[in-house]
Amino acid sequence: MKTLDYLQLDSEKTKKTVDGLQKLLANLQLYYTNLRGFHWNVKGTLFFGAHEKFEEYYDATADHIDEVAERILMLGGVPAHNFSDYLKTASIKESGVLTDPTEMFKLVLDYLKELLAVEREVLNAASEAEDEGTVALVSDLISGHEKDVWMIAATLS
């Protein structure tokens, strides 16, 4: 049974969307892993606030990862699940060990910039495929990530 038949979506038109979602999934996985490292290793006078904020971000990202993977499945794809595949696909790279919260938040802004670029690519592909389910999912991700950018930029100002 093909889900796409019931969703009334064309498999050829959704291929570009699935490819974009795979790229988004890989970037979200790297973002999540870096956030976990920031949460574990942050030090200094901003420890309590930063430690809590990084946990908030990685918890939300874990939900986003699941939503994106499930959308890939709905569109007839198979979500990548090997970290080696994520490392090859993602534009976000592993951060290494950091302890300075200001440096961490600056990196988070860079990561969000990458995520937003990929999300907009997926949004365009989904729009072209008349895939409103993916459009809604990705629009929500964009809104949330734009708010995160605004809040972090305001904090670092």
N, CA and C of each residue as an Amber inpcrd file, in Angstrom:
protein
   471
   0.8480000  -1.1750000   0.0000000   0.0000000   0.0000000   0.0000000
   0.8960000   1.2410000   0.0000000   0.6920000   2.1180000  -0.9550000
   1.5030000   3.3260000  -1.0650000   0.8100000   4.5110000  -0.3920000
   1.4510000   5.0320000   0.6130000   0.9020000   6.1710000   1.3400000
   0.6630000   7.3470000   0.4080000   1.5810000   7.5570000  -0.5380000
   1.4620000   8.7060000  -1.4340000   0.1610000   8.6800000  -2.2340000
  -0.3250000   7.4880000  -2.5490000  -1.5960000   7.4010000  -3.2690000
  -2.7220000   8.0030000  -2.4200000  -2.7110000   7.7420000  -1.1470000
  -3.7500000   8.2580000  -0.2560000  -3.5390000   9.7450000   0.0480000
  -2.2660000  10.1620000   0.0570000  -1.9670000  11.5780000   0.2680000
  -2.2110000  12.3860000  -1.0000000  -2.3720000  11.6730000  -2.1180000
  -2.5820000  12.2870000  -3.4280000  -1.3970000  13.1600000  -3.8370000
  -0.1910000  12.6070000  -3.6120000   1.0440000  13.2780000  -4.0100000
   1.7630000  12.4280000  -5.0410000   2.4120000  13.0930000  -5.9640000
   3.1480000  12.4350000  -7.0350000   4.5520000  12.0720000  -6.5410000
   4.9210000  10.7990000  -6.6610000   6.2140000  10.3450000  -6.1470000
   7.3880000  11.0270000  -6.8490000   7.2520000  11.3350000  -8.1210000
   8.3320000  12.0360000  -8.8430000   8.4990000  13.4590000  -8.3210000
   7.3950000  14.1160000  -8.0490000   7.4450000  15.4960000  -7.5600000
   7.9610000  15.5680000  -6.1210000   7.7240000  14.5180000  -5.3440000
   8.1450000  14.5510000  -3.9390000   9.5840000  14.0910000  -3.7260000
  10.2300000  13.5460000  -4.7580000  11.6080000  13.0590000  -4.6080000
  12.5500000  14.1690000  -4.1420000  12.4320000  15.3430000  -4.7420000
  13.2840000  16.4730000  -4.3500000  13.0190000  16.8760000  -2.8920000
  11.7650000  16.7850000  -2.4850000  11.4100000  17.0930000  -1.0960000
  12.0400000  16.0870000  -0.1450000  11.9550000  14.8070000  -0.4930000
  12.5430000  13.7540000   0.3500000  14.0570000  13.9530000   0.4590000
  14.7050000  14.2650000  -0.6500000  16.1550000  14.5150000  -0.6120000
  16.4830000  15.6920000   0.3040000  15.6820000  16.7400000   0.2210000
  15.8860000  17.8940000   1.1000000  15.6430000  17.5620000   2.5590000
  14.6250000  16.7500000   2.8050000  14.3510000  16.3320000   4.1840000
  15.4860000  15.4680000   4.7370000  16.1000000  14.6560000   3.8890000
  17.2600000  13.8500000   4.3280000  18.4090000  14.7790000   4.7470000
  18.6320000  15.8180000   3.9550000  19.6880000  16.7990000   4.2770000
  19.3420000  17.5270000   5.5790000  18.0740000  17.8820000   5.7350000
  17.6330000  18.5390000   6.9640000  17.8080000  17.6120000   8.1620000
  17.4450000  16.3500000   7.9940000  17.6010000  15.3620000   9.0680000
  19.0650000  15.2570000   9.5000000  19.9650000  15.1850000   8.5510000
  21.3950000  15.0900000   8.8670000  21.8550000  16.3230000   9.6420000
  21.4360000  17.5030000   9.1990000  21.8330000  18.7280000   9.8880000
  21.2320000  18.8160000  11.2810000  19.9930000  18.3970000  11.4230000
  19.3830000  18.3920000  12.7520000  20.1100000  17.4380000  13.6950000
  20.5490000  16.3070000  13.1830000  21.2810000  15.3480000  14.0230000
  22.6030000  15.9430000  14.5190000  23.3260000  16.6310000  13.6390000
  24.5900000  17.2510000  14.0520000  24.3310000  18.4010000  15.0200000
  23.2980000  19.1800000  14.7380000  22.9070000  20.2770000  15.6300000
  22.5990000  19.7190000  17.0180000  21.8080000  18.6590000  17.0700000
  21.4460000  18.0230000  18.3330000  22.6910000  17.5660000  19.1010000
  23.5780000  16.8930000  18.4060000  24.7870000  16.3700000  19.0570000
  25.6530000  17.4990000  19.6050000  25.7980000  18.5670000  18.8340000
  26.5760000  19.7080000  19.3090000  25.9190000  20.3530000  20.5200000
  24.6020000  20.4860000  20.4900000  23.8950000  21.0580000  21.6380000
  24.0930000  20.2140000  22.8930000  24.0720000  18.8830000  22.7440000
  24.3160000  18.0150000  23.8990000  25.7080000  18.2810000  24.4760000
  26.6970000  18.3880000  23.5870000  28.0530000  18.6790000  24.0390000
  28.1480000  20.0210000  24.7470000  27.4490000  21.0170000  24.2160000
  27.4520000  22.3390000  24.8610000  26.8270000  22.2340000  26.2490000
  25.7280000  21.5330000  26.3550000  25.0340000  21.3450000  27.6310000
  25.9590000  20.6930000  28.6590000  26.6770000  19.6800000  28.2320000
  27.5500000  18.9540000  29.1450000  28.7800000  19.7560000  29.5570000
  29.3150000  20.5550000  28.6730000  30.6430000  21.1420000  28.8870000
  30.6710000  22.6190000  29.2180000  29.5310000  23.3020000  29.2130000
  29.5230000  24.7380000  29.4710000  30.0460000  25.0230000  30.8800000
  30.7710000  26.1380000  30.9950000  31.3430000  26.5640000  32.2810000
  31.2200000  28.0800000  32.3980000  31.4500000  28.5910000  33.5840000
  31.4960000  30.0330000  33.7900000  30.2650000  30.5870000  34.4720000
  30.2330000  31.9120000  34.5420000  29.1770000  32.5940000  35.2850000
  27.8060000  32.4430000  34.6340000  27.7570000  32.1220000  33.3560000
  26.4830000  31.9310000  32.6610000  26.0420000  30.4630000  32.6610000
  26.7360000  29.6450000  33.4550000  26.4850000  28.2010000  33.4330000
  25.0160000  27.8380000  33.5740000  24.3580000  28.3150000  34.6320000
  23.0010000  27.8520000  34.9130000  22.0420000  28.1550000  33.7670000
  22.0530000  29.3710000  33.2790000  21.1530000  29.7360000  32.1850000
  21.4890000  29.0170000  30.8920000  22.7770000  28.9540000  30.5560000
  23.1910000  28.3130000  29.3080000  22.9350000  26.8060000  29.3610000
  23.2630000  26.1820000  30.4840000  23.0520000  24.7450000  30.6540000
  21.5720000  24.3960000  30.4160000  20.7030000  25.1730000  31.0060000
  19.2640000  24.9530000  30.8650000  18.7960000  25.2250000  29.4320000
  19.2860000  26.2950000  28.8150000  18.8610000  26.6620000  27.4600000
  19.3030000  25.6120000  26.4500000  20.5350000  25.1060000  26.5650000
  21.0000000  24.0790000  25.6290000  20.1520000  22.8110000  25.7570000
  19.7430000  22.4760000  26.9810000  18.8620000  21.3230000  27.1640000
  17.5060000  21.5690000  26.4930000  16.9780000  22.7570000  26.6580000
  15.7130000  23.1210000  26.0010000  15.8410000  22.9710000  24.4840000
  16.9500000  23.4550000  23.9340000  17.1660000  23.3840000  22.4880000
  17.3120000  21.9370000  22.0140000  18.0770000  21.1150000  22.7310000
  18.2540000  19.7490000  22.2260000  16.9850000  18.9170000  22.4090000
  16.2030000  19.1960000  23.4500000  14.9260000  18.4910000  23.5890000
  13.9970000  18.8170000  22.4160000  13.9130000  20.0940000  22.0500000
  13.0770000  20.4990000  20.9150000  13.6120000  19.8920000  19.6220000
  14.9160000  19.8640000  19.4780000  15.5290000  19.3210000  18.2650000
  15.2610000  17.8290000  18.1440000  15.2580000  17.1100000  19.2570000
  14.9400000  15.6780000  19.2210000  13.5370000  15.4680000  18.6510000
  12.5990000  16.3070000  19.0490000  11.2420000  16.2210000  18.4920000
  11.2390000  16.5290000  17.0000000  12.0060000  17.5420000  16.5980000
  12.0750000  17.9130000  15.1760000  12.6710000  16.7790000  14.3400000
  13.6740000  16.1340000  14.8820000  14.3000000  15.0010000  14.1910000
  13.2580000  13.9210000  13.9180000  12.4720000  13.6040000  14.9150000
  11.4520000  12.5750000  14.7660000  10.4030000  12.9860000  13.7350000
   9.9800000  14.2310000  13.7740000   8.9750000  14.7210000  12.8240000
   9.4940000  14.6570000  11.3900000  10.7440000  15.0520000  11.1840000
  11.3200000  15.0360000   9.8400000  11.4740000  13.5960000   9.3490000
  11.9580000  12.7050000  10.2080000  12.1200000  11.3040000   9.8130000
  10.7590000  10.6860000   9.4640000   9.7500000  10.9860000  10.2600000
   8.4190000  10.4520000   9.9700000   7.8620000  11.0110000   8.6700000
   8.1580000  12.2730000   8.3690000   7.6820000  12.8570000   7.1100000
   8.3630000  12.1730000   5.9250000   9.6420000  11.8830000   6.0580000
  10.3530000  11.1510000   5.0010000   9.6430000   9.8240000   4.7380000
   9.2750000   9.1200000   5.8050000   8.5590000   7.8540000   5.6620000
   7.1990000   8.0430000   4.9980000   6.4820000   9.0860000   5.3860000
   5.1730000   9.3540000   4.7870000   5.2780000   9.5800000   3.2810000
   6.3920000  10.1490000   2.8570000   6.5830000  10.4570000   1.4420000
   7.2360000   9.3110000   0.6760000   7.3560000   8.1570000   1.3170000
   7.8620000   6.9710000   0.6390000   9.3600000   6.7790000   0.7150000
  10.0330000   7.6160000   1.4810000  11.4780000   7.4840000   1.6370000
  11.8390000   6.6710000   2.8610000  13.1260000   6.4730000   3.0410000
  13.6600000   5.7910000   4.2130000  14.6530000   6.7470000   4.8640000
  14.3610000   7.2180000   6.0800000  15.2660000   8.1740000   6.7100000
  16.6270000   7.5480000   7.0210000  17.6710000   8.2880000   6.7020000
  19.0170000   7.8420000   7.0700000  19.0760000   7.7220000   8.5880000
  19.8490000   6.7570000   9.0690000  19.9570000   6.6040000  10.5220000
  21.3850000   6.3250000  10.9780000  22.3270000   6.3380000  10.0640000
  23.7340000   6.1400000  10.4310000  24.4290000   7.4860000  10.5510000
  25.1560000   7.6460000  11.6420000  25.8350000   8.9220000  11.8340000
  26.8640000   9.1720000  10.7380000  27.4480000   8.1170000  10.1890000
  28.4040000   8.2890000   9.0890000  27.7200000   8.9290000   7.8830000
  26.4660000   8.5850000   7.6300000  25.7100000   9.2170000   6.5490000
  25.4250000  10.6780000   6.8770000  25.0780000  10.9580000   8.1100000
  24.8110000  12.3400000   8.5100000  26.0530000  13.2070000   8.3160000
  27.1970000  12.6870000   8.7080000  28.4430000  13.4560000   8.5760000
  28.7580000  13.7790000   7.1170000  28.4190000  12.8720000   6.2100000
  28.6580000  13.1020000   4.7830000  27.6940000  14.1220000   4.2070000
  26.4880000  14.1610000   4.7250000  25.4060000  14.9540000   4.1430000
  25.2880000  16.3530000   4.7400000  25.5410000  16.4750000   6.0270000
  25.2530000  17.7220000   6.7450000  26.2420000  18.8320000   6.4110000
  25.7250000  20.0570000   6.3760000  26.5910000  21.2350000   6.2630000
  27.0500000  21.6940000   7.6490000  26.3140000  21.3240000   8.6890000
  26.7450000  21.5730000  10.0610000  27.7850000  20.5110000  10.4070000
  28.8680000  20.9340000  11.0190000  29.9520000  20.0170000  11.3760000
  30.0070000  19.8360000  12.8910000  30.7150000  18.8080000  13.3170000
  30.9110000  18.5700000  14.7460000  31.6960000  19.7320000  15.3440000
  31.3370000  20.1000000  16.5560000  31.9350000  21.2980000  17.1650000
  33.2330000  21.0380000  17.9040000  33.4330000  19.8640000  18.4230000
  34.5520000  19.6610000  19.3380000  34.1490000  20.1590000  20.7150000
  35.0440000  20.0350000  21.6700000  34.7380000  20.4110000  23.0510000
  34.9600000  21.9130000  23.2350000  33.9130000  22.5800000  23.6980000
  33.9580000  24.0030000  24.0340000  33.4450000  24.1580000  25.4560000
  33.8240000  25.2450000  26.1140000  33.3180000  25.5100000  27.4560000
  32.7230000  26.9160000  27.6000000  33.0770000  27.8280000  26.7120000
  32.6370000  29.2250000  26.8040000  31.2230000  29.3870000  26.2260000
  30.2580000  29.7940000  27.0510000  28.8850000  29.8900000  26.5730000
  28.7000000  30.9090000  25.4500000  29.4290000  32.0120000  25.4760000
  29.3030000  33.0080000  24.4080000  29.7400000  32.4140000  23.0760000
  30.8400000  31.7060000  23.0770000  31.3160000  31.0420000  21.8600000
  30.3030000  30.0000000  21.3930000  29.7270000  29.2810000  22.3390000
  28.7210000  28.2750000  22.0050000  27.5000000  28.9090000  21.3440000
  27.0050000  29.9920000  21.9310000  25.8240000  30.6410000  21.3720000
  26.1050000  31.2340000  19.9850000  27.3210000  31.7090000  19.7760000
  27.6800000  32.1950000  18.4340000  27.6470000  31.0410000  17.4270000
  28.1160000  29.8810000  17.8440000  28.0350000  28.7040000  16.9650000
  26.5840000  28.2930000  16.7270000  25.7690000  28.3730000  17.7590000
  24.3540000  28.0330000  17.5840000  23.7320000  28.9480000  16.5320000
  24.0810000  30.2280000  16.5440000  23.5790000  31.1310000  15.5050000
  24.0220000  30.6740000  14.1120000  25.2670000  30.2570000  13.9900000
  25.7560000  29.7410000  12.6980000  24.9830000  28.4890000  12.2880000
  24.7300000  27.6030000  13.2430000  23.9880000  26.3760000  12.9530000
  22.5550000  26.7000000  12.5170000  21.9460000  27.6480000  13.2140000
  20.5820000  28.0270000  12.8610000  20.5230000  28.6420000  11.4640000
  21.5490000  29.3930000  11.1090000  21.6160000  29.9530000   9.7560000
  21.6330000  28.8310000   8.7190000  22.4180000  27.7910000   8.9880000
  22.4740000  26.6220000   8.0850000  21.1330000  25.9120000   8.0360000
  20.5320000  25.6830000   9.2040000  19.2390000  25.0090000   9.2520000
  18.1740000  25.7850000   8.4850000  18.1530000  27.0820000   8.6720000
  17.1670000  27.9030000   7.9730000  17.3530000  27.8400000   6.4620000
  18.5840000  27.8140000   6.0010000  18.8350000  27.7160000   4.5580000
  18.3030000  26.3900000   4.0100000  18.5740000  25.3010000   4.7080000
  18.0960000  23.9870000   4.2700000  16.5740000  23.9270000   4.3620000
  16.0230000  24.4610000   5.4340000  14.5690000  24.4550000   5.5900000
  13.8890000  25.2170000   4.4570000  14.4670000  26.3150000   4.0390000
  13.8780000  27.0800000   2.9310000  13.9760000  26.3100000   1.6150000
  15.0540000  25.5640000   1.4190000  15.1670000  24.7070000   0.2240000
  14.0500000  23.6570000   0.2220000  13.8420000  23.0290000   1.3730000
  12.7950000  22.0090000   1.4860000  11.4250000  22.6490000   1.2790000
  11.2210000  23.8050000   1.8590000   9.9460000  24.5090000   1.7080000
   9.6390000  24.7650000   0.2340000  10.6350000  25.2250000  -0.5160000
  10.4400000  25.4870000  -1.9460000  10.1170000  24.2030000  -2.7040000
  10.8570000  23.1290000  -2.4180000  10.6110000  21.8540000  -3.0950000
   9.2120000  21.3310000  -2.7700000   8.8260000  21.4200000  -1.5100000
   7.5090000  20.9360000  -1.1020000   6.3960000  21.7780000  -1.7300000
   6.6220000  23.0690000  -1.8250000   5.6240000  23.9440000  -2.4640000
   5.4370000  23.5630000  -3.9250000   6.5470000  23.3300000  -4.6200000
   6.4770000  22.9310000  -6.0290000   5.7380000  21.6070000  -6.1970000
   5.8560000  20.7210000  -5.2130000   5.2000000  19.4100000  -5.2710000
   3.7690000  19.4500000  -4.7280000   3.3050000  20.6360000  -4.3330000
   1.9750000  20.8030000  -3.7360000   1.8020000  19.9190000  -2.4980000
   2.8690000  19.8350000  -1.7190000   2.9300000  19.0000000  -0.5240000
   2.7220000  19.8820000   0.7030000   1.4680000  20.1500000   1.0220000
   1.1390000  21.0610000   2.1180000   1.5450000  20.5200000   3.4860000
   1.5760000  19.2070000   3.6480000   1.9960000  18.6320000   4.9260000
   3.4400000  18.9850000   5.2510000   4.3150000  18.8420000   4.2540000
   5.7190000  19.2010000   4.4650000   5.8680000  20.7090000   4.5930000
   5.1110000  21.4670000   3.8010000   5.1570000  22.9280000   3.9060000
   4.8200000  23.3600000   5.3270000   3.7680000  22.7910000   5.9080000
   3.3590000  23.1570000   7.2660000   4.4370000  22.7940000   8.2850000
   4.9770000  21.5840000   8.1580000   6.0310000  21.1340000   9.0780000
   7.2380000  22.0640000   9.0240000   7.6970000  22.3320000   7.8200000
   8.9160000  23.1280000   7.6600000   8.6620000  24.5980000   8.0010000
   7.4750000  25.0940000   7.6980000   7.1460000  26.4770000   8.0820000
   7.2250000  26.6560000   9.5930000   6.7210000  25.6600000  10.3210000
   6.8040000  25.7230000  11.7840000   8.2520000  25.6820000  12.2640000
   9.0790000  24.8540000  11.6300000  10.4960000  24.8000000  12.0000000
  11.1560000  26.1530000  11.7590000  10.8750000  26.7450000  10.6120000
  11.4520000  28.0510000  10.2830000  11.0460000  29.0930000  11.3140000
   9.7650000  29.1490000  11.6440000   9.2970000  30.1280000  12.6330000
  10.0130000  29.9710000  13.9680000  10.1370000  28.7380000  14.4190000
  10.8170000  28.4940000  15.6900000  12.2910000  28.8440000  15.6460000
  12.9570000  28.4790000  14.5660000  14.3900000  28.7690000  14.4510000
  14.6480000  30.2630000  14.2770000  13.7560000  30.9580000  13.5800000
  13.9070000  32.4170000  13.4680000  13.7670000  33.0800000  14.8350000
  12.8490000  32.5910000  15.6500000  12.6950000  33.1450000  17.0010000
  13.9370000  32.8630000  17.8340000  14.4970000  31.6590000  17.7080000
  15.7420000  31.3370000  18.4240000  16.8660000  32.2870000  18.0170000
  16.9810000  32.5690000  16.7150000  18.0140000  33.5050000  16.2310000
  17.8280000  34.8650000  16.8870000  16.6050000  35.3450000  16.8750000
  16.3190000  36.6630000  17.4510000  16.6990000  36.7060000  18.9280000
  16.3280000  35.6770000  19.6780000  16.5900000  35.6620000  21.1170000
  18.0790000  35.5560000  21.4280000  18.7810000  34.7200000  20.6880000
  20.2250000  34.5820000  20.9220000  20.9500000  35.8560000  20.5070000
  20.5850000  36.4140000  19.3570000  21.2220000  37.6620000  18.9120000
  20.9920000  38.7790000  19.9210000  19.7930000  38.8580000  20.4760000
  19.4990000  39.8710000  21.4920000  20.3390000  39.6440000  22.7440000
  20.5320000  38.3980000  23.1010000  21.3400000  38.0610000  24.2830000
  22.8000000  38.4470000  24.0790000  23.3160000  38.2160000  22.8740000
  24.7260000  38.4770000  22.6010000  25.0040000  39.9550000  22.3130000
  23.9560000  40.7580000  22.1560000  24.1410000  42.1900000  21.8440000
  24.6180000  42.9750000  23.0500000
